[in-house]
């Protein structure tokens, strides 16, 4: 059995493997002749003290022990296999399809948006012409929201499934192997499209199908079970197992389910603003003035504060990043952030959001599943109107926001469509604005220099997670009332990022495999 050893080194010693091995052997009290193989298993930055260090976890195999290398992806030929439908080609849908191929099932993916290459033209129109294609944008299309929204692979969802397997699949399809080692792995928006394309090509090569511009528009049920699905208001396909992985912005799906009397529920989510600082400032704060160290990456941060009974926290922090327009309809504005693989832009941005439960809202009624979604929509539309009914967003300097002053001029922003000076206190609901004000002051005490008028708030950051839950059976992962319907990923309320969504896709297909195996052994 291998041995795990923890050591600390200086950032400039990161690539000195001879030194790292020597330090590890000393810590383990081993001689080089006693080990057969070794590797760096995990790497993280420790910037809590003035002397910044890298913490490494090393793994040693002693003489006589074998390092087992299991292929991360073991496909089967599924051209003639039993079919399952997967609605959505985001991380949940793609990973569901890959797992189906491993398990000997034929996945048929229906994606309302376009392939990654074609999506780029629609993203360019949002940025340059401020035109939103409701079927092809930062949220809809191959790879889902994550493809053009950073590619952060960090998750706290260790209990949800095999995190390592999910990350290994990214490496198998072209990601840098460093993501297996880094404590907060990140691929980068510039590299993700090629990886997503490789996944699609593998799905097709081994017998699966991927259909773009193919939107789920209806469901047919018999005896509380899925029987068929309608695509694009005209074509019906027979399926008895459907993985519903449509993402957190597919509002039409929620209305479709409600219309079909398929139970959905209001769910807690978060809403706030996206804050942009100069990356140099964040480096200086986090690295205690050692921000010129060429061996340190652009710094990130994580902040949380309880304000008047609700949590206010940083979300999707993007070092060296860019703020992107992520609306899915023309009459709304939405912000999100992303970073390229090198994280080498001069800005740092992060969502700063307030946790909201359905019963926090004045319109709350127990029997209204849309209370959070409608609140989200109202804020997005109010911001759209305040900024001139384009894809520009309302903005305000941080201290001006806290003091209720309209900002006079701004530093340069990474948000391409542009920003408009407004008092966000007049647009954001009071329960959001008041808590953000207090949180920014508190964050400034935790990170000296963070609370500054050189930071600009862009509103809103509203698509943090789905405001709707599609309830499912905890054992079978099927909808609690509809057999064969598997609510999956962020859109169903069971994930909060690329990896947790990918794992949920795998888990849903595993349950389909179990069900099919059981039914074959016990035919009715």
GIDAFEN-V997515 format. One record per residue. N is the residue number from 0. SS is DSSP state (hx for helix, st for strand, lp for the rest). PHI is phi in radians with two decimals (* if undefined). D_CENTER is the distance of its C-alpha to the mean C-alpha in Angstrom with 2 decimals. Layout:
n/ss/phi/d_center
N/SS/PHI/D_CENTER
N/SS/PHI/D_CENTER
This chain:
n/ss/phi/d_center
0/lp/*/34.85
1/lp/-1.20/32.96
2/st/-1.94/33.06
3/st/-1.89/30.23
4/st/-2.25/31.28
5/st/-1.81/29.64
6/st/-2.38/30.88
7/st/-2.15/30.22
8/st/-2.36/31.01
9/lp/-1.45/31.02
10/hx/-0.96/28.34
11/hx/-1.25/31.05
12/hx/-1.68/31.77
13/lp/-0.97/28.34
14/lp/-1.75/29.80
15/lp/-1.56/33.20
16/hx/-1.16/32.89
17/hx/-1.11/36.59
18/hx/-1.15/36.33
19/hx/-1.09/33.24
20/hx/-1.09/35.11
21/hx/-1.07/38.24
22/hx/-1.10/36.52
23/hx/-1.14/34.82
24/hx/-1.09/38.14
25/hx/-1.06/39.87
26/hx/-1.12/37.42
27/hx/-1.44/37.72
28/lp/1.01/41.50
29/lp/-2.16/41.52
30/lp/-1.78/43.37
31/hx/-1.06/41.87
32/hx/-1.25/44.32
33/hx/-1.60/42.84
34/st/-1.95/39.36
35/st/-1.69/38.53
36/st/-2.77/34.97
37/st/-2.77/32.19
38/st/-2.78/28.70
39/st/-1.48/26.25
40/st/-1.65/23.78
41/st/-2.64/21.58
42/st/-2.43/21.61
43/st/-2.58/20.62
44/st/-1.54/22.09
45/st/-2.01/24.38
46/lp/-1.91/25.20
47/lp/-1.26/26.71
48/lp/-1.90/30.21
49/lp/-1.07/31.88
50/lp/-1.44/32.17
51/lp/-1.37/28.65
52/st/-2.27/28.16
53/st/-1.87/25.94
54/st/-1.64/25.74
55/st/-2.08/26.00
56/st/-1.91/26.21
57/st/-1.84/28.69
58/st/-2.11/29.63
59/st/-2.01/33.27
60/st/-1.89/35.01
61/st/-1.40/38.74
62/lp/-0.97/41.54
63/lp/1.65/41.86
64/lp/-1.77/38.17
65/lp/-1.87/36.07
66/lp/-1.50/32.51
67/lp/-1.47/31.01
68/lp/-1.94/28.68
69/lp/-1.67/27.14
70/lp/-0.96/25.67
71/lp/-1.23/21.93
72/lp/-2.32/22.25
73/lp/-2.11/25.54
74/lp/-1.40/25.83
75/lp/-2.09/28.65
76/lp/-1.37/30.39
77/lp/-2.05/29.37
78/lp/-0.94/31.21
79/lp/-1.97/33.49
80/lp/-1.46/31.41
81/lp/-1.10/30.51
82/st/-1.70/27.84
83/st/-2.27/24.72
84/st/-1.68/22.71
85/st/-2.20/18.96
86/st/-1.74/17.78
87/lp/1.96/14.76
88/lp/-1.97/13.74
89/st/-1.41/9.95
90/hx/-1.05/8.81
91/hx/-1.12/10.55
92/hx/-1.18/13.48
93/hx/-1.12/14.00
94/hx/-1.24/14.01
95/hx/-1.06/16.21
96/hx/-1.16/18.47
97/hx/-1.10/18.78
98/hx/-1.15/19.64
99/hx/-1.06/22.08
100/hx/-1.13/23.81
101/hx/-1.07/24.23
102/hx/-1.52/25.69
103/lp/1.54/28.03
104/lp/-1.90/26.60
105/st/-1.68/26.27
106/st/-1.46/22.89
107/st/-2.02/23.23
108/st/-1.61/20.02
109/st/-1.99/20.42
110/lp/-2.07/17.95
111/lp/-1.13/18.93
112/lp/-1.63/17.88
113/lp/-1.83/19.13
114/lp/-1.20/18.66
115/hx/-1.03/16.78
116/hx/-1.16/20.12
117/hx/-1.19/21.27
118/hx/-1.03/18.14
119/hx/-1.01/19.05
120/hx/-1.14/22.21
121/hx/-1.26/20.62
122/hx/-1.18/18.24
123/hx/-1.11/21.44
124/hx/-1.17/23.18
125/hx/-1.12/20.76
126/hx/-1.25/21.20
127/hx/-1.72/24.89
128/hx/-1.88/26.39
129/lp/1.04/24.09
130/lp/-1.95/24.08
131/lp/-1.82/21.21
132/st/-1.53/21.28
133/lp/-1.16/20.00
134/lp/-1.91/19.24
135/st/-2.54/17.80
136/lp/-2.81/15.56
137/lp/-1.17/12.21
138/lp/-1.72/10.77
139/lp/-1.90/13.36
140/lp/2.33/14.50
141/lp/-0.99/14.17
142/st/1.62/10.84
143/hx/1.23/9.21
144/hx/-1.10/7.21
145/hx/-1.22/5.50
146/lp/-1.03/9.22
147/lp/-1.97/10.46
148/lp/-2.35/7.83
149/lp/1.81/8.28
150/lp/1.46/7.20
151/st/-1.26/6.80
152/lp/-1.95/7.67
153/lp/-1.31/8.98
154/lp/-2.55/9.20
155/lp/-1.63/12.22
156/lp/-1.49/12.41
157/hx/-1.11/15.39
158/hx/-1.45/17.39
159/hx/-1.40/15.22
160/lp/2.83/16.28
161/lp/-1.48/16.81
162/hx/-1.10/14.11
163/hx/-1.06/16.62
164/hx/-1.05/17.17
165/hx/-1.09/13.59
166/hx/-1.27/13.62
167/hx/-1.06/17.22
168/hx/-1.12/16.45
169/hx/-1.06/14.43
170/hx/-1.13/17.61
171/hx/-0.98/19.86
172/lp/-1.70/18.55
173/lp/2.13/18.96
174/lp/-1.32/16.56
175/lp/-1.09/18.52
176/hx/-1.01/19.78
177/hx/-1.03/19.15
178/hx/-1.17/15.59
179/hx/-1.32/17.60
180/lp/-1.84/19.37
181/st/-1.13/17.28
182/lp/-1.14/16.24
183/lp/-2.15/13.05
184/lp/-1.12/12.43
185/st/-2.61/11.15
186/lp/-1.66/12.06
187/lp/1.85/12.21
188/hx/-1.07/11.99
189/hx/-1.23/15.69
190/hx/-1.78/15.53
191/hx/-1.07/12.74
192/hx/-0.95/14.94
193/hx/-1.15/17.74
194/hx/-1.20/15.84
195/hx/-1.08/14.51
196/hx/-1.07/18.14
197/hx/-1.10/19.53
198/hx/-1.11/17.70
199/hx/-1.06/19.12
200/hx/-1.10/22.47
201/hx/-1.18/22.63
202/hx/-1.01/21.95
203/hx/-1.24/24.80
204/hx/-0.99/27.03
205/lp/-1.64/27.26
206/lp/2.04/27.95
207/lp/-1.37/24.83
208/st/-2.30/24.43
209/st/-2.29/21.79
210/st/-2.03/22.84
211/lp/-1.61/21.35
212/lp/0.90/22.48
213/lp/-2.24/22.80
214/lp/-1.76/21.82
215/st/-1.19/22.44
216/st/-2.13/25.18
217/st/-2.87/27.04
218/st/-2.29/27.50
219/st/-2.01/30.85
220/st/-2.04/31.53
221/st/-2.43/34.63
222/lp/0.92/35.51
223/lp/1.02/32.03
224/st/-2.46/30.50
225/st/-1.17/28.63
226/st/-2.11/31.17
227/st/-2.83/29.79
228/st/-2.26/27.25
229/st/-1.87/28.02
230/st/-2.05/26.30
231/lp/1.00/27.00
232/lp/1.12/29.66
233/lp/-2.56/32.09
234/st/-1.80/31.32
235/st/-1.81/31.31
236/st/-2.30/30.19
237/st/-1.46/31.19
238/lp/-2.54/28.55
239/lp/-1.88/28.84
240/lp/-2.33/25.37
241/st/-2.26/22.35
242/st/-1.57/18.68
243/st/-1.69/17.08
244/lp/-2.15/13.45
245/lp/-1.62/13.43
246/lp/1.51/10.13
247/lp/-1.34/10.26
248/lp/-1.92/12.56
249/lp/-1.45/15.17
250/hx/-1.12/17.74
251/hx/-1.06/20.61
252/hx/-1.16/19.61
253/hx/-1.08/19.97
254/hx/-1.19/23.33
255/hx/-1.09/24.37
256/hx/-1.07/23.89
257/hx/-1.10/25.75
258/hx/-1.10/28.47
259/lp/-1.48/28.90
260/lp/1.08/29.30
261/lp/-1.64/26.33
262/lp/-1.07/25.26
263/lp/-2.33/22.14
264/st/-2.39/21.72
265/st/-1.17/20.53
266/lp/-2.35/17.73
267/lp/-1.00/16.95
268/st/-2.60/14.17
269/st/-2.47/14.21
270/st/-2.62/15.53
271/st/-3.04/17.02
272/st/-2.34/17.13
273/st/-1.89/15.63
274/st/-1.80/18.10
275/st/-2.13/19.31
276/st/-2.00/21.74
277/st/-1.23/23.51
278/hx/-1.06/21.90
279/hx/-1.01/25.46
280/hx/-1.14/25.71
281/hx/-1.11/22.61
282/hx/-1.02/24.00
283/hx/-1.08/27.38
284/hx/-1.17/26.23
285/hx/-1.32/24.11
286/lp/-1.80/26.53
287/lp/0.95/29.66
288/lp/1.56/31.16
289/lp/-1.56/30.61
290/lp/-1.41/28.21
291/lp/-1.59/30.36
292/lp/-1.12/29.81
293/lp/-1.21/28.82
294/lp/-1.62/27.38
295/lp/-1.78/24.66
296/lp/-1.34/21.26
297/lp/-0.93/20.15
298/lp/-1.34/19.61
299/lp/-2.00/16.63
300/lp/-2.65/17.10
301/lp/-2.43/16.01
302/lp/-2.28/18.10
303/st/-2.65/18.91
304/st/-2.66/22.04
305/st/-1.54/23.65
306/st/-2.25/25.37
307/lp/0.87/27.79
308/lp/1.47/26.22
309/st/-2.15/22.57
310/st/-1.38/19.83
311/st/-2.12/18.75
312/st/-2.63/16.03
313/st/-1.37/14.00
314/st/-2.45/10.27
315/st/0.93/8.00
316/st/-1.27/11.38
317/st/-2.10/12.17
318/lp/-1.18/15.57
319/lp/0.92/17.64
320/st/-1.98/15.26
321/st/-2.39/15.69
322/st/-1.57/15.03
323/st/-2.04/14.36
324/st/-1.48/15.78
325/lp/-2.10/13.40
326/lp/-1.16/16.07
327/lp/-1.99/16.64
328/lp/-2.49/20.33
329/lp/-1.15/23.04
330/lp/-1.68/24.14
331/lp/-2.80/21.09
332/lp/-2.22/19.14
333/lp/-2.55/15.52
334/st/-1.96/14.00
335/st/-2.67/10.74
336/st/-2.27/10.79
337/st/-2.63/10.52
338/st/-2.32/12.83
339/lp/-1.29/14.99
340/lp/-1.04/15.64
341/lp/-1.47/18.65
342/lp/0.86/17.16
343/lp/-1.92/20.61
344/lp/-1.40/20.48
345/lp/-1.38/22.67
346/st/-2.03/20.19
347/st/-2.06/17.73
348/st/-2.33/15.48
349/st/-2.71/13.45
350/st/-1.21/12.81
351/st/-2.11/15.63
352/st/-2.28/15.43
353/st/-1.88/17.81
354/st/-1.21/17.18
355/st/-2.26/19.04
356/lp/-1.77/20.65
357/hx/-0.91/22.48
358/hx/-1.35/25.80
359/hx/-1.37/25.12
360/lp/-1.63/25.62
361/lp/-1.10/29.20
362/lp/-1.51/28.81
363/lp/-1.05/27.74
364/lp/-2.38/29.58
365/lp/-1.00/28.93
366/lp/-1.65/29.33
367/lp/-1.84/27.00
368/lp/-1.26/23.53
369/lp/-1.75/22.59
370/hx/-1.07/23.41
371/hx/-1.30/19.91
372/hx/-1.09/18.91
373/hx/-1.15/22.22
374/hx/-1.07/21.79
375/hx/-1.02/18.46
376/hx/-1.08/20.36
377/hx/-1.08/23.36
378/hx/-1.17/21.65
379/hx/-1.10/20.00
380/hx/-1.27/23.42
381/hx/-1.10/25.34
382/hx/-1.19/23.47
383/hx/-1.06/24.09
384/hx/-1.16/27.73
385/hx/-1.15/28.15
386/lp/-1.64/26.99
387/lp/1.81/29.39
388/lp/1.05/27.67
389/lp/-2.25/25.94
390/lp/-1.60/22.44
391/lp/-1.17/23.64
392/st/-2.09/22.20
393/st/-1.21/24.33
394/st/-2.51/24.34
395/st/-2.80/26.34
396/st/-1.15/27.07
397/hx/-1.07/25.99
398/hx/-1.17/29.53
399/hx/-1.01/30.75
400/hx/-1.07/28.19
401/hx/-1.11/29.38
402/hx/-1.63/32.96
403/lp/1.26/32.64
404/lp/-1.92/33.77
405/lp/-1.28/32.82
406/lp/-1.30/31.84
407/lp/-1.83/34.32
408/lp/1.46/32.54
409/lp/-2.42/29.31
410/lp/-1.16/28.38
411/lp/-1.09/26.71
412/lp/-1.94/23.13
413/lp/-1.46/20.48
414/lp/-1.35/19.71
415/lp/-1.07/21.69
416/lp/-1.12/22.96
417/lp/1.88/24.49
418/st/-2.22/24.91
419/st/-2.19/27.70
420/st/-1.30/29.34
421/lp/-2.51/29.45
422/lp/-1.59/29.74
423/hx/-1.09/26.38
424/hx/-1.11/28.34
425/hx/-1.53/30.01
426/lp/-1.95/26.89
427/lp/-1.26/24.35
428/lp/-0.99/25.56
429/hx/-1.03/27.65
430/hx/-1.11/25.70
431/hx/-1.49/22.72
432/hx/-1.04/24.88
433/hx/-1.09/27.21
434/hx/-1.28/24.66
435/hx/-1.10/22.82
436/hx/-0.96/26.29
437/hx/-1.18/27.12
438/hx/-1.16/23.83
439/hx/-1.08/24.23
440/hx/-1.11/27.75
441/hx/-1.15/26.69
442/hx/-1.10/23.96
443/hx/-1.11/26.77
444/hx/-1.38/28.83
445/hx/-1.38/26.21
446/lp/-2.15/25.48
447/lp/-1.08/28.78
448/lp/1.90/28.32
449/lp/-1.17/24.91
450/lp/-1.43/26.79
451/lp/-2.58/28.25
452/lp/-1.39/29.20
453/lp/-1.44/27.84
454/lp/-1.55/24.31
455/st/-2.06/23.31
456/st/-1.62/21.31
457/st/-1.96/19.68
458/st/-2.11/19.29
459/st/-1.85/17.40
460/st/-1.76/13.83
461/lp/-2.23/13.57
462/lp/-1.83/10.45
463/lp/-1.22/8.70
464/lp/-2.84/8.97
465/lp/-1.22/11.68
466/lp/-1.48/15.18
467/st/-2.23/16.67
468/st/-1.88/17.01
469/lp/-1.79/18.55
470/lp/-1.18/20.62
471/st/-2.40/21.27
472/lp/-1.20/23.79
473/lp/-1.18/22.64
474/lp/-1.57/24.86
475/lp/-1.62/24.53
476/lp/1.14/21.02
477/lp/-1.38/22.90
478/st/-0.92/23.05
479/lp/-1.10/25.61
480/lp/-2.10/28.11
481/lp/-2.06/27.37
482/st/-1.20/27.99
483/lp/1.50/26.02
484/st/-1.80/23.03
485/st/-1.97/19.86
486/st/-1.09/17.15
487/lp/-2.50/13.90
488/hx/1.33/10.14
489/hx/-1.11/8.33
490/hx/-1.12/11.31
491/hx/-1.59/13.79
492/lp/1.69/12.55
493/lp/-2.07/11.97
494/lp/-2.73/8.40
495/lp/-2.47/5.88
496/lp/2.80/2.76
497/hx/-1.04/4.19
498/hx/-1.22/7.36
499/hx/-1.12/8.10
500/hx/-1.18/7.73
501/hx/-1.05/9.83
502/hx/-1.07/12.16
503/hx/-1.15/12.70
504/hx/-1.06/13.73
505/hx/-1.06/16.11
506/hx/-1.08/17.43
507/hx/-1.10/18.28
508/hx/-1.19/20.21
509/hx/-1.00/21.93
510/hx/-1.22/23.23
511/hx/-1.11/24.51
512/hx/-1.05/26.27
513/hx/-1.04/27.83
514/hx/-1.11/29.04
515/hx/-1.14/30.56
516/hx/-1.15/32.22
517/hx/-1.16/33.66
518/hx/-1.21/34.99
519/hx/-1.26/36.63
520/hx/-1.41/38.36
521/lp/-2.23/39.41
522/lp/-1.10/40.19
523/lp/-1.31/41.32
